[in-house]
Amino acid sequence: MTYKLILKKKVIKFLKKRTPKDKETIDSKLKILKNNPYPNSLLDIKKLANSSFYRLRVNDYRFIYEVIDGDSRGDIY
């Protein structure tokens, strides 16, 4: 399953101000995140306590995100 990654304008603006090396590193981690947004061995991800959000650490930066599964059939039946 492939996920859609939606970045807020604030994040895009922040990324534009980073060095080319940082941009490349962050971009590669975000591509991995898009394929698998749950904690895995390729990324430093932790679920935040008492929340539906996760934290992705890339070098000195922290990105907070939420996974929204659109395939839920919860109330259909």
PDB file of N, H, CA, C and O in Angstrom:
ATOM      1  N   MET A   1       0.846  -1.177   0.000  1.00  0.00           N
ATOM      2  CA  MET A   1       0.000   0.000   0.000  1.00  0.00           C
ATOM      3  C   MET A   1       0.891   1.240   0.000  1.00  0.00           C
ATOM      4  O   MET A   1       1.860   1.313   0.756  1.00  0.00           O
ATOM      5  N   THR A   2       0.569   2.190  -0.829  1.00  0.00           N
ATOM      6  H   THR A   2      -0.218   2.131  -1.443  1.00  0.00           H
ATOM      7  CA  THR A   2       1.304   3.447  -0.869  1.00  0.00           C
ATOM      8  C   THR A   2       0.461   4.527  -0.211  1.00  0.00           C
ATOM      9  O   THR A   2      -0.752   4.593  -0.409  1.00  0.00           O
ATOM     10  N   TYR A   3       1.108   5.360   0.561  1.00  0.00           N
ATOM     11  H   TYR A   3       2.094   5.307   0.721  1.00  0.00           H
ATOM     12  CA  TYR A   3       0.425   6.441   1.266  1.00  0.00           C
ATOM     13  C   TYR A   3       0.701   7.762   0.567  1.00  0.00           C
ATOM     14  O   TYR A   3       1.663   7.891  -0.191  1.00  0.00           O
ATOM     15  N   LYS A   4      -0.150   8.734   0.831  1.00  0.00           N
ATOM     16  H   LYS A   4      -0.931   8.629   1.446  1.00  0.00           H
ATOM     17  CA  LYS A   4       0.044  10.079   0.301  1.00  0.00           C
ATOM     18  C   LYS A   4       0.668  10.914   1.416  1.00  0.00           C
ATOM     19  O   LYS A   4       0.233  10.854   2.566  1.00  0.00           O
ATOM     20  N   LEU A   5       1.676  11.678   1.070  1.00  0.00           N
ATOM     21  H   LEU A   5       2.029  11.726   0.136  1.00  0.00           H
ATOM     22  CA  LEU A   5       2.344  12.533   2.040  1.00  0.00           C
ATOM     23  C   LEU A   5       1.934  13.974   1.765  1.00  0.00           C
ATOM     24  O   LEU A   5       2.204  14.511   0.691  1.00  0.00           O
ATOM     25  N   ILE A   6       1.284  14.590   2.737  1.00  0.00           N
ATOM     26  H   ILE A   6       1.064  14.154   3.610  1.00  0.00           H
ATOM     27  CA  ILE A   6       0.820  15.966   2.591  1.00  0.00           C
ATOM     28  C   ILE A   6       1.616  16.832   3.565  1.00  0.00           C
ATOM     29  O   ILE A   6       1.559  16.635   4.779  1.00  0.00           O
ATOM     30  N   LEU A   7       2.357  17.791   3.013  1.00  0.00           N
ATOM     31  H   LEU A   7       2.403  17.950   2.027  1.00  0.00           H
ATOM     32  CA  LEU A   7       3.163  18.685   3.836  1.00  0.00           C
ATOM     33  C   LEU A   7       2.460  20.022   3.979  1.00  0.00           C
ATOM     34  O   LEU A   7       1.917  20.553   3.010  1.00  0.00           O
ATOM     35  N   LYS A   8       2.469  20.568   5.192  1.00  0.00           N
ATOM     36  H   LYS A   8       2.910  20.137   5.980  1.00  0.00           H
ATOM     37  CA  LYS A   8       1.902  21.894   5.408  1.00  0.00           C
ATOM     38  C   LYS A   8       2.828  22.933   4.790  1.00  0.00           C
ATOM     39  O   LYS A   8       4.019  22.681   4.607  1.00  0.00           O
ATOM     40  N   LYS A   9       2.280  24.100   4.468  1.00  0.00           N
ATOM     41  H   LYS A   9       1.312  24.305   4.617  1.00  0.00           H
ATOM     42  CA  LYS A   9       3.063  25.182   3.868  1.00  0.00           C
ATOM     43  C   LYS A   9       4.244  25.554   4.758  1.00  0.00           C
ATOM     44  O   LYS A   9       5.325  25.868   4.262  1.00  0.00           O
ATOM     45  N   LYS A  10       4.038  25.518   6.058  1.00  0.00           N
ATOM     46  H   LYS A  10       3.159  25.263   6.461  1.00  0.00           H
ATOM     47  CA  LYS A  10       5.078  25.857   7.019  1.00  0.00           C
ATOM     48  C   LYS A  10       6.277  24.900   6.891  1.00  0.00           C
ATOM     49  O   LYS A  10       7.428  25.319   7.004  1.00  0.00           O
ATOM     50  N   VAL A  11       5.994  23.631   6.657  1.00  0.00           N
ATOM     51  H   VAL A  11       5.058  23.291   6.565  1.00  0.00           H
ATOM     52  CA  VAL A  11       7.052  22.622   6.511  1.00  0.00           C
ATOM     53  C   VAL A  11       7.797  22.835   5.195  1.00  0.00           C
ATOM     54  O   VAL A  11       9.024  22.743   5.157  1.00  0.00           O
ATOM     55  N   ILE A  12       7.072  23.117   4.127  1.00  0.00           N
ATOM     56  H   ILE A  12       6.076  23.193   4.158  1.00  0.00           H
ATOM     57  CA  ILE A  12       7.702  23.356   2.829  1.00  0.00           C
ATOM     58  C   ILE A  12       8.632  24.569   2.906  1.00  0.00           C
ATOM     59  O   ILE A  12       9.745  24.545   2.382  1.00  0.00           O
ATOM     60  N   LYS A  13       8.163  25.614   3.558  1.00  0.00           N
ATOM     61  H   LYS A  13       7.259  25.633   3.983  1.00  0.00           H
ATOM     62  CA  LYS A  13       8.974  26.817   3.734  1.00  0.00           C
ATOM     63  C   LYS A  13      10.230  26.505   4.551  1.00  0.00           C
ATOM     64  O   LYS A  13      11.323  26.967   4.224  1.00  0.00           O
ATOM     65  N   PHE A  14      10.065  25.724   5.605  1.00  0.00           N
ATOM     66  H   PHE A  14       9.177  25.348   5.871  1.00  0.00           H
ATOM     67  CA  PHE A  14      11.184  25.315   6.443  1.00  0.00           C
ATOM     68  C   PHE A  14      12.213  24.527   5.631  1.00  0.00           C
ATOM     69  O   PHE A  14      13.415  24.767   5.741  1.00  0.00           O
ATOM     70  N   LEU A  15      11.738  23.594   4.824  1.00  0.00           N
ATOM     71  H   LEU A  15      10.762  23.399   4.734  1.00  0.00           H
ATOM     72  CA  LEU A  15      12.643  22.754   4.030  1.00  0.00           C
ATOM     73  C   LEU A  15      13.422  23.562   2.993  1.00  0.00           C
ATOM     74  O   LEU A  15      14.577  23.248   2.705  1.00  0.00           O
ATOM     75  N   LYS A  16      12.808  24.585   2.440  1.00  0.00           N
ATOM     76  H   LYS A  16      11.870  24.840   2.674  1.00  0.00           H
ATOM     77  CA  LYS A  16      13.480  25.410   1.441  1.00  0.00           C
ATOM     78  C   LYS A  16      14.678  26.148   2.021  1.00  0.00           C
ATOM     79  O   LYS A  16      15.609  26.496   1.295  1.00  0.00           O
ATOM     80  N   LYS A  17      14.655  26.384   3.325  1.00  0.00           N
ATOM     81  H   LYS A  17      13.899  26.101   3.914  1.00  0.00           H
ATOM     82  CA  LYS A  17      15.735  27.131   3.981  1.00  0.00           C
ATOM     83  C   LYS A  17      16.898  26.244   4.427  1.00  0.00           C
ATOM     84  O   LYS A  17      17.917  26.753   4.895  1.00  0.00           O
ATOM     85  N   ARG A  18      16.760  24.933   4.290  1.00  0.00           N
ATOM     86  H   ARG A  18      15.932  24.519   3.910  1.00  0.00           H
ATOM     87  CA  ARG A  18      17.829  24.023   4.718  1.00  0.00           C
ATOM     88  C   ARG A  18      18.955  23.978   3.691  1.00  0.00           C
ATOM     89  O   ARG A  18      18.787  24.402   2.548  1.00  0.00           O
ATOM     90  N   THR A  19      20.093  23.464   4.113  1.00  0.00           N
ATOM     91  H   THR A  19      20.229  23.119   5.042  1.00  0.00           H
ATOM     92  CA  THR A  19      21.233  23.296   3.209  1.00  0.00           C
ATOM     93  C   THR A  19      20.908  22.189   2.210  1.00  0.00           C
ATOM     94  O   THR A  19      20.058  21.344   2.488  1.00  0.00           O
ATOM     95  N   PRO A  20      21.564  22.178   1.058  1.00  0.00           N
ATOM     96  CA  PRO A  20      21.303  21.118   0.070  1.00  0.00           C
ATOM     97  C   PRO A  20      21.502  19.706   0.644  1.00  0.00           C
ATOM     98  O   PRO A  20      20.749  18.788   0.318  1.00  0.00           O
ATOM     99  N   LYS A  21      22.504  19.543   1.486  1.00  0.00           N
ATOM    100  H   LYS A  21      23.115  20.289   1.751  1.00  0.00           H
ATOM    101  CA  LYS A  21      22.753  18.230   2.089  1.00  0.00           C
ATOM    102  C   LYS A  21      21.597  17.827   3.000  1.00  0.00           C
ATOM    103  O   LYS A  21      21.132  16.689   2.947  1.00  0.00           O
ATOM    104  N   ASP A  22      21.129  18.765   3.843  1.00  0.00           N
ATOM    105  H   ASP A  22      21.507  19.689   3.886  1.00  0.00           H
ATOM    106  CA  ASP A  22      19.996  18.477   4.728  1.00  0.00           C
ATOM    107  C   ASP A  22      18.735  18.184   3.923  1.00  0.00           C
ATOM    108  O   ASP A  22      17.982  17.268   4.254  1.00  0.00           O
ATOM    109  N   LYS A  23      18.503  18.960   2.867  1.00  0.00           N
ATOM    110  H   LYS A  23      19.114  19.704   2.597  1.00  0.00           H
ATOM    111  CA  LYS A  23      17.326  18.730   2.016  1.00  0.00           C
ATOM    112  C   LYS A  23      17.341  17.325   1.429  1.00  0.00           C
ATOM    113  O   LYS A  23      16.319  16.639   1.408  1.00  0.00           O
ATOM    114  N   GLU A  24      18.493  16.908   0.958  1.00  0.00           N
ATOM    115  H   GLU A  24      19.324  17.465   0.975  1.00  0.00           H
ATOM    116  CA  GLU A  24      18.616  15.584   0.351  1.00  0.00           C
ATOM    117  C   GLU A  24      18.345  14.482   1.374  1.00  0.00           C
ATOM    118  O   GLU A  24      17.645  13.513   1.082  1.00  0.00           O
ATOM    119  N   THR A  25      18.902  14.639   2.571  1.00  0.00           N
ATOM    120  H   THR A  25      19.470  15.427   2.808  1.00  0.00           H
ATOM    121  CA  THR A  25      18.699  13.652   3.633  1.00  0.00           C
ATOM    122  C   THR A  25      17.229  13.579   4.039  1.00  0.00           C
ATOM    123  O   THR A  25      16.657  12.495   4.144  1.00  0.00           O
ATOM    124  N   ILE A  26      16.632  14.738   4.265  1.00  0.00           N
ATOM    125  H   ILE A  26      17.097  15.619   4.180  1.00  0.00           H
ATOM    126  CA  ILE A  26      15.228  14.786   4.678  1.00  0.00           C
ATOM    127  C   ILE A  26      14.329  14.229   3.582  1.00  0.00           C
ATOM    128  O   ILE A  26      13.399  13.473   3.865  1.00  0.00           O
ATOM    129  N   ASP A  27      14.598  14.596   2.341  1.00  0.00           N
ATOM    130  H   ASP A  27      15.354  15.209   2.112  1.00  0.00           H
ATOM    131  CA  ASP A  27      13.799  14.111   1.218  1.00  0.00           C
ATOM    132  C   ASP A  27      13.849  12.590   1.107  1.00  0.00           C
ATOM    133  O   ASP A  27      12.826  11.948   0.868  1.00  0.00           O
ATOM    134  N   SER A  28      15.032  12.018   1.280  1.00  0.00           N
ATOM    135  H   SER A  28      15.863  12.539   1.474  1.00  0.00           H
ATOM    136  CA  SER A  28      15.144  10.556   1.195  1.00  0.00           C
ATOM    137  C   SER A  28      14.371   9.873   2.322  1.00  0.00           C
ATOM    138  O   SER A  28      13.757   8.827   2.110  1.00  0.00           O
ATOM    139  N   LYS A  29      14.401  10.463   3.520  1.00  0.00           N
ATOM    140  H   LYS A  29      14.900  11.312   3.692  1.00  0.00           H
ATOM    141  CA  LYS A  29      13.657   9.885   4.656  1.00  0.00           C
ATOM    142  C   LYS A  29      12.152  10.016   4.441  1.00  0.00           C
ATOM    143  O   LYS A  29      11.396   9.110   4.792  1.00  0.00           O
ATOM    144  N   LEU A  30      11.714  11.128   3.873  1.00  0.00           N
ATOM    145  H   LEU A  30      12.329  11.864   3.588  1.00  0.00           H
ATOM    146  CA  LEU A  30      10.279  11.317   3.615  1.00  0.00           C
ATOM    147  C   LEU A  30       9.776  10.350   2.550  1.00  0.00           C
ATOM    148  O   LEU A  30       8.627   9.911   2.609  1.00  0.00           O
ATOM    149  N   LYS A  31      10.616  10.016   1.581  1.00  0.00           N
ATOM    150  H   LYS A  31      11.549  10.373   1.533  1.00  0.00           H
ATOM    151  CA  LYS A  31      10.224   9.032   0.564  1.00  0.00           C
ATOM    152  C   LYS A  31      10.044   7.652   1.195  1.00  0.00           C
ATOM    153  O   LYS A  31       9.116   6.921   0.850  1.00  0.00           O
ATOM    154  N   ILE A  32      10.937   7.303   2.121  1.00  0.00           N
ATOM    155  H   ILE A  32      11.691   7.897   2.401  1.00  0.00           H
ATOM    156  CA  ILE A  32      10.802   6.026   2.835  1.00  0.00           C
ATOM    157  C   ILE A  32       9.526   6.054   3.679  1.00  0.00           C
ATOM    158  O   ILE A  32       8.782   5.075   3.730  1.00  0.00           O
ATOM    159  N   LEU A  33       9.285   7.190   4.340  1.00  0.00           N
ATOM    160  H   LEU A  33       9.890   7.986   4.299  1.00  0.00           H
ATOM    161  CA  LEU A  33       8.096   7.346   5.181  1.00  0.00           C
ATOM    162  C   LEU A  33       6.821   7.168   4.360  1.00  0.00           C
ATOM    163  O   LEU A  33       5.855   6.569   4.832  1.00  0.00           O
ATOM    164  N   LYS A  34       6.817   7.682   3.141  1.00  0.00           N
ATOM    165  H   LYS A  34       7.602   8.168   2.757  1.00  0.00           H
ATOM    166  CA  LYS A  34       5.641   7.581   2.280  1.00  0.00           C
ATOM    167  C   LYS A  34       5.293   6.124   1.977  1.00  0.00           C
ATOM    168  O   LYS A  34       4.118   5.782   1.847  1.00  0.00           O
ATOM    169  N   ASN A  35       6.294   5.277   1.865  1.00  0.00           N
ATOM    170  H   ASN A  35       7.249   5.554   1.971  1.00  0.00           H
ATOM    171  CA  ASN A  35       6.056   3.856   1.590  1.00  0.00           C
ATOM    172  C   ASN A  35       5.618   3.086   2.823  1.00  0.00           C
ATOM    173  O   ASN A  35       4.837   2.140   2.724  1.00  0.00           O
ATOM    174  N   ASN A  36       6.121   3.492   3.993  1.00  0.00           N
ATOM    175  H   ASN A  36       6.756   4.260   4.074  1.00  0.00           H
ATOM    176  CA  ASN A  36       5.764   2.799   5.233  1.00  0.00           C
ATOM    177  C   ASN A  36       5.812   3.795   6.386  1.00  0.00           C
ATOM    178  O   ASN A  36       6.885   4.029   6.942  1.00  0.00           O
ATOM    179  N   PRO A  37       4.670   4.391   6.763  1.00  0.00           N
ATOM    180  CA  PRO A  37       4.650   5.424   7.793  1.00  0.00           C
ATOM    181  C   PRO A  37       4.696   4.898   9.231  1.00  0.00           C
ATOM    182  O   PRO A  37       4.682   5.684  10.178  1.00  0.00           O
ATOM    183  N   TYR A  38       4.750   3.605   9.392  1.00  0.00           N
ATOM    184  H   TYR A  38       4.762   2.966   8.623  1.00  0.00           H
ATOM    185  CA  TYR A  38       4.774   3.031  10.733  1.00  0.00           C
ATOM    186  C   TYR A  38       6.211   2.751  11.167  1.00  0.00           C
ATOM    187  O   TYR A  38       7.093   2.620  10.318  1.00  0.00           O
ATOM    188  N   PRO A  39       6.463   2.658  12.473  1.00  0.00           N
ATOM    189  CA  PRO A  39       7.835   2.408  12.945  1.00  0.00           C
ATOM    190  C   PRO A  39       8.465   1.204  12.251  1.00  0.00           C
ATOM    191  O   PRO A  39       7.858   0.137  12.151  1.00  0.00           O
ATOM    192  N   ASN A  40       9.696   1.398  11.773  1.00  0.00           N
ATOM    193  H   ASN A  40      10.189   2.264  11.855  1.00  0.00           H
ATOM    194  CA  ASN A  40      10.422   0.341  11.088  1.00  0.00           C
ATOM    195  C   ASN A  40      11.920   0.550  11.294  1.00  0.00           C
ATOM    196  O   ASN A  40      12.335   1.541  11.895  1.00  0.00           O
ATOM    197  N   SER A  41      12.719  -0.373  10.802  1.00  0.00           N
ATOM    198  H   SER A  41      12.382  -1.178  10.314  1.00  0.00           H
ATOM    199  CA  SER A  41      14.165  -0.325  11.041  1.00  0.00           C
ATOM    200  C   SER A  41      14.880   0.713  10.173  1.00  0.00           C
ATOM    201  O   SER A  41      16.037   1.033  10.443  1.00  0.00           O
ATOM    202  N   LEU A  42      14.226   1.244   9.141  1.00  0.00           N
ATOM    203  H   LEU A  42      13.286   0.983   8.921  1.00  0.00           H
ATOM    204  CA  LEU A  42      14.873   2.209   8.248  1.00  0.00           C
ATOM    205  C   LEU A  42      14.795   3.646   8.753  1.00  0.00           C
ATOM    206  O   LEU A  42      15.597   4.489   8.351  1.00  0.00           O
ATOM    207  N   LEU A  43      13.839   3.928   9.626  1.00  0.00           N
ATOM    208  H   LEU A  43      13.188   3.243   9.953  1.00  0.00           H
ATOM    209  CA  LEU A  43      13.632   5.288  10.106  1.00  0.00           C
ATOM    210  C   LEU A  43      13.562   5.321  11.628  1.00  0.00           C
ATOM    211  O   LEU A  43      13.210   4.329  12.265  1.00  0.00           O
ATOM    212  N   ASP A  44      13.900   6.465  12.199  1.00  0.00           N
ATOM    213  H   ASP A  44      14.187   7.271  11.681  1.00  0.00           H
ATOM    214  CA  ASP A  44      13.791   6.663  13.643  1.00  0.00           C
ATOM    215  C   ASP A  44      12.415   7.261  13.927  1.00  0.00           C
ATOM    216  O   ASP A  44      12.239   8.479  13.956  1.00  0.00           O
ATOM    217  N   ILE A  45      11.440   6.364  14.136  1.00  0.00           N
ATOM    218  H   ILE A  45      11.583   5.375  14.112  1.00  0.00           H
ATOM    219  CA  ILE A  45      10.051   6.767  14.354  1.00  0.00           C
ATOM    220  C   ILE A  45       9.603   6.267  15.722  1.00  0.00           C
ATOM    221  O   ILE A  45       9.894   5.138  16.115  1.00  0.00           O
ATOM    222  N   LYS A  46       8.891   7.129  16.435  1.00  0.00           N
ATOM    223  H   LYS A  46       8.654   8.046  16.115  1.00  0.00           H
ATOM    224  CA  LYS A  46       8.285   6.725  17.707  1.00  0.00           C
ATOM    225  C   LYS A  46       6.863   7.234  17.750  1.00  0.00           C
ATOM    226  O   LYS A  46       6.568   8.336  17.286  1.00  0.00           O
ATOM    227  N   LYS A  47       5.980   6.421  18.310  1.00  0.00           N
ATOM    228  H   LYS A  47       6.219   5.526  18.687  1.00  0.00           H
ATOM    229  CA  LYS A  47       4.590   6.842  18.504  1.00  0.00           C
ATOM    230  C   LYS A  47       4.552   7.732  19.739  1.00  0.00           C
ATOM    231  O   LYS A  47       5.133   7.393  20.770  1.00  0.00           O
ATOM    232  N   LEU A  48       3.874   8.862  19.639  1.00  0.00           N
ATOM    233  H   LEU A  48       3.402   9.138  18.801  1.00  0.00           H
ATOM    234  CA  LEU A  48       3.776   9.773  20.769  1.00  0.00           C
ATOM    235  C   LEU A  48       2.753   9.241  21.772  1.00  0.00           C
ATOM    236  O   LEU A  48       1.689   8.747  21.396  1.00  0.00           O
ATOM    237  N   ALA A  49       3.089   9.350  23.026  1.00  0.00           N
ATOM    238  H   ALA A  49       3.953   9.751  23.332  1.00  0.00           H
ATOM    239  CA  ALA A  49       2.240   8.825  24.101  1.00  0.00           C
ATOM    240  C   ALA A  49       0.873   9.515  24.111  1.00  0.00           C
ATOM    241  O   ALA A  49       0.771  10.728  23.924  1.00  0.00           O
ATOM    242  N   ASN A  50      -0.162   8.724  24.331  1.00  0.00           N
ATOM    243  H   ASN A  50      -0.079   7.739  24.483  1.00  0.00           H
ATOM    244  CA  ASN A  50      -1.540   9.218  24.443  1.00  0.00           C
ATOM    245  C   ASN A  50      -1.958  10.059  23.230  1.00  0.00           C
ATOM    246  O   ASN A  50      -2.651  11.066  23.376  1.00  0.00           O
ATOM    247  N   SER A  51      -1.535   9.642  22.048  1.00  0.00           N
ATOM    248  H   SER A  51      -0.971   8.824  21.930  1.00  0.00           H
ATOM    249  CA  SER A  51      -1.818  10.412  20.846  1.00  0.00           C
ATOM    250  C   SER A  51      -1.854   9.485  19.638  1.00  0.00           C
ATOM    251  O   SER A  51      -1.374   8.352  19.699  1.00  0.00           O
ATOM    252  N   SER A  52      -2.423   9.972  18.549  1.00  0.00           N
ATOM    253  H   SER A  52      -2.812  10.892  18.500  1.00  0.00           H
ATOM    254  CA  SER A  52      -2.418   9.201  17.304  1.00  0.00           C
ATOM    255  C   SER A  52      -1.261   9.645  16.409  1.00  0.00           C
ATOM    256  O   SER A  52      -1.148   9.191  15.271  1.00  0.00           O
ATOM    257  N   PHE A  53      -0.409  10.524  16.917  1.00  0.00           N
ATOM    258  H   PHE A  53      -0.501  10.892  17.842  1.00  0.00           H
ATOM    259  CA  PHE A  53       0.690  11.071  16.134  1.00  0.00           C
ATOM    260  C   PHE A  53       1.981  10.294  16.338  1.00  0.00           C
ATOM    261  O   PHE A  53       2.171   9.608  17.342  1.00  0.00           O
ATOM    262  N   TYR A  54       2.864  10.426  15.350  1.00  0.00           N
ATOM    263  H   TYR A  54       2.710  10.983  14.535  1.00  0.00           H
ATOM    264  CA  TYR A  54       4.187   9.809  15.379  1.00  0.00           C
ATOM    265  C   TYR A  54       5.232  10.908  15.237  1.00  0.00           C
ATOM    266  O   TYR A  54       4.939  12.000  14.748  1.00  0.00           O
ATOM    267  N   ARG A  55       6.461  10.604  15.672  1.00  0.00           N
ATOM    268  H   ARG A  55       6.699   9.717  16.068  1.00  0.00           H
ATOM    269  CA  ARG A  55       7.568  11.519  15.532  1.00  0.00           C
ATOM    270  C   ARG A  55       8.646  10.873  14.685  1.00  0.00           C
ATOM    271  O   ARG A  55       9.088   9.763  14.982  1.00  0.00           O
ATOM    272  N   LEU A  56       9.072  11.550  13.639  1.00  0.00           N
ATOM    273  H   LEU A  56       8.713  12.452  13.397  1.00  0.00           H
ATOM    274  CA  LEU A  56      10.162  11.106  12.786  1.00  0.00           C
ATOM    275  C   LEU A  56      11.362  11.996  13.083  1.00  0.00           C
ATOM    276  O   LEU A  56      11.269  13.220  13.002  1.00  0.00           O
ATOM    277  N   ARG A  57      12.490  11.378  13.429  1.00  0.00           N
ATOM    278  H   ARG A  57      12.566  10.383  13.495  1.00  0.00           H
ATOM    279  CA  ARG A  57      13.709  12.144  13.673  1.00  0.00           C
ATOM    280  C   ARG A  57      14.639  11.982  12.481  1.00  0.00           C
ATOM    281  O   ARG A  57      14.932  10.869  12.045  1.00  0.00           O
ATOM    282  N   VAL A  58      15.103  13.133  11.955  1.00  0.00           N
ATOM    283  H   VAL A  58      14.865  14.037  12.309  1.00  0.00           H
ATOM    284  CA  VAL A  58      16.085  13.158  10.872  1.00  0.00           C
ATOM    285  C   VAL A  58      17.173  14.126  11.324  1.00  0.00           C
ATOM    286  O   VAL A  58      16.962  15.339  11.349  1.00  0.00           O
ATOM    287  N   ASN A  59      18.335  13.587  11.682  1.00  0.00           N
ATOM    288  H   ASN A  59      18.506  12.602  11.662  1.00  0.00           H
ATOM    289  CA  ASN A  59      19.434  14.392  12.236  1.00  0.00           C
ATOM    290  C   ASN A  59      18.942  15.198  13.435  1.00  0.00           C
ATOM    291  O   ASN A  59      18.477  14.615  14.415  1.00  0.00           O
ATOM    292  N   ASP A  60      19.034  16.524  13.377  1.00  0.00           N
ATOM    293  H   ASP A  60      19.411  16.998  12.581  1.00  0.00           H
ATOM    294  CA  ASP A  60      18.597  17.364  14.498  1.00  0.00           C
ATOM    295  C   ASP A  60      17.144  17.804  14.384  1.00  0.00           C
ATOM    296  O   ASP A  60      16.665  18.567  15.224  1.00  0.00           O
ATOM    297  N   TYR A  61      16.447  17.345  13.379  1.00  0.00           N
ATOM    298  H   TYR A  61      16.836  16.726  12.697  1.00  0.00           H
ATOM    299  CA  TYR A  61      15.082  17.776  13.111  1.00  0.00           C
ATOM    300  C   TYR A  61      14.075  16.720  13.545  1.00  0.00           C
ATOM    301  O   TYR A  61      14.347  15.520  13.511  1.00  0.00           O
ATOM    302  N   ARG A  62      12.901  17.203  13.955  1.00  0.00           N
ATOM    303  H   ARG A  62      12.680  18.178  13.982  1.00  0.00           H
ATOM    304  CA  ARG A  62      11.801  16.324  14.339  1.00  0.00           C
ATOM    305  C   ARG A  62      10.578  16.692  13.514  1.00  0.00           C
ATOM    306  O   ARG A  62      10.230  17.867  13.393  1.00  0.00           O
ATOM    307  N   PHE A  63       9.934  15.687  12.952  1.00  0.00           N
ATOM    308  H   PHE A  63      10.217  14.733  13.050  1.00  0.00           H
ATOM    309  CA  PHE A  63       8.711  15.896  12.176  1.00  0.00           C
ATOM    310  C   PHE A  63       7.594  15.116  12.854  1.00  0.00           C
ATOM    311  O   PHE A  63       7.742  13.929  13.144  1.00  0.00           O
ATOM    312  N   ILE A  64       6.491  15.781  13.101  1.00  0.00           N
ATOM    313  H   ILE A  64       6.371  16.746  12.865  1.00  0.00           H
ATOM    314  CA  ILE A  64       5.328  15.154  13.729  1.00  0.00           C
ATOM    315  C   ILE A  64       4.316  14.874  12.616  1.00  0.00           C
ATOM    316  O   ILE A  64       4.028  15.738  11.789  1.00  0.00           O
ATOM    317  N   TYR A  65       3.784  13.651  12.612  1.00  0.00           N
ATOM    318  H   TYR A  65       4.019  12.948  13.284  1.00  0.00           H
ATOM    319  CA  TYR A  65       2.821  13.305  11.565  1.00  0.00           C
ATOM    320  C   TYR A  65       1.779  12.340  12.097  1.00  0.00           C
ATOM    321  O   TYR A  65       1.927  11.746  13.165  1.00  0.00           O
ATOM    322  N   GLU A  66       0.721  12.206  11.310  1.00  0.00           N
ATOM    323  H   GLU A  66       0.601  12.688  10.442  1.00  0.00           H
ATOM    324  CA  GLU A  66      -0.390  11.321  11.645  1.00  0.00           C
ATOM    325  C   GLU A  66      -0.696  10.455  10.430  1.00  0.00           C
ATOM    326  O   GLU A  66      -0.657  10.931   9.296  1.00  0.00           O
ATOM    327  N   VAL A  67      -0.997   9.202  10.668  1.00  0.00           N
ATOM    328  H   VAL A  67      -1.028   8.816  11.590  1.00  0.00           H
ATOM    329  CA  VAL A  67      -1.374   8.289   9.590  1.00  0.00           C
ATOM    330  C   VAL A  67      -2.896   8.204   9.577  1.00  0.00           C
ATOM    331  O   VAL A  67      -3.523   7.872  10.583  1.00  0.00           O
ATOM    332  N   ILE A  68      -3.474   8.509   8.427  1.00  0.00           N
ATOM    333  H   ILE A  68      -2.964   8.779   7.610  1.00  0.00           H
ATOM    334  CA  ILE A  68      -4.929   8.426   8.275  1.00  0.00           C
ATOM    335  C   ILE A  68      -5.207   7.370   7.225  1.00  0.00           C
ATOM    336  O   ILE A  68      -4.945   7.578   6.041  1.00  0.00           O
ATOM    337  N   ASP A  69      -5.731   6.250   7.652  1.00  0.00           N
ATOM    338  H   ASP A  69      -5.944   6.081   8.614  1.00  0.00           H
ATOM    339  CA  ASP A  69      -6.060   5.154   6.724  1.00  0.00           C
ATOM    340  C   ASP A  69      -7.420   5.428   6.114  1.00  0.00           C
ATOM    341  O   ASP A  69      -8.425   5.476   6.824  1.00  0.00           O
ATOM    342  N   GLY A  70      -7.458   5.608   4.811  1.00  0.00           N
ATOM    343  H   GLY A  70      -6.642   5.569   4.234  1.00  0.00           H
ATOM    344  CA  GLY A  70      -8.708   5.910   4.113  1.00  0.00           C
ATOM    345  C   GLY A  70      -9.499   4.672   3.737  1.00  0.00           C
ATOM    346  O   GLY A  70     -10.615   4.793   3.232  1.00  0.00           O
ATOM    347  N   ASP A  71      -8.954   3.484   3.970  1.00  0.00           N
ATOM    348  H   ASP A  71      -8.048   3.386   4.381  1.00  0.00           H
ATOM    349  CA  ASP A  71      -9.629   2.247   3.559  1.00  0.00           C
ATOM    350  C   ASP A  71     -10.565   1.699   4.635  1.00  0.00           C
ATOM    351  O   ASP A  71     -11.111   0.606   4.487  1.00  0.00           O
ATOM    352  N   SER A  72     -10.743   2.436   5.687  1.00  0.00           N
ATOM    353  H   SER A  72     -10.299   3.324   5.807  1.00  0.00           H
ATOM    354  CA  SER A  72     -11.567   1.950   6.805  1.00  0.00           C
ATOM    355  C   SER A  72     -13.016   1.734   6.367  1.00  0.00           C
ATOM    356  O   SER A  72     -13.608   2.589   5.707  1.00  0.00           O
ATOM    357  N   ARG A  73     -13.581   0.578   6.742  1.00  0.00           N
ATOM    358  H   ARG A  73     -13.100  -0.116   7.278  1.00  0.00           H
ATOM    359  CA  ARG A  73     -14.979   0.295   6.424  1.00  0.00           C
ATOM    360  C   ARG A  73     -15.787   0.248   7.713  1.00  0.00           C
ATOM    361  O   ARG A  73     -16.848  -0.373   7.775  1.00  0.00           O
ATOM    362  N   GLY A  74     -15.272   0.913   8.738  1.00  0.00           N
ATOM    363  H   GLY A  74     -14.410   1.418   8.688  1.00  0.00           H
ATOM    364  CA  GLY A  74     -15.827   0.900  10.082  1.00  0.00           C
ATOM    365  C   GLY A  74     -17.336   0.892  10.191  1.00  0.00           C
ATOM    366  O   GLY A  74     -17.898  -0.074  10.708  1.00  0.00           O
ATOM    367  N   ASP A  75     -18.012   1.918   9.731  1.00  0.00           N
ATOM    368  H   ASP A  75     -17.556   2.703   9.312  1.00  0.00           H
ATOM    369  CA  ASP A  75     -19.453   2.049   9.953  1.00  0.00           C
ATOM    370  C   ASP A  75     -20.306   1.674   8.754  1.00  0.00           C
ATOM    371  O   ASP A  75     -21.503   1.962   8.738  1.00  0.00           O
ATOM    372  N   ILE A  76     -19.729   1.052   7.772  1.00  0.00           N
ATOM    373  H   ILE A  76     -18.756   0.818   7.785  1.00  0.00           H
ATOM    374  CA  ILE A  76     -20.494   0.732   6.567  1.00  0.00           C
ATOM    375  C   ILE A  76     -21.459  -0.429   6.796  1.00  0.00           C
ATOM    376  O   ILE A  76     -22.588  -0.404   6.306  1.00  0.00           O
ATOM    377  N   TYR A  77     -21.025  -1.430   7.526  1.00  0.00           N
ATOM    378  H   TYR A  77     -20.107  -1.450   7.924  1.00  0.00           H
ATOM    379  CA  TYR A  77     -21.862  -2.629   7.682  1.00  0.00           C
ATOM    380  C   TYR A  77     -22.974  -2.433   8.650  1.00  0.00           C
ATOM    381  O   TYR A  77     -23.759  -3.352   8.883  1.00  0.00           O
TER     382      TYR A  77
END
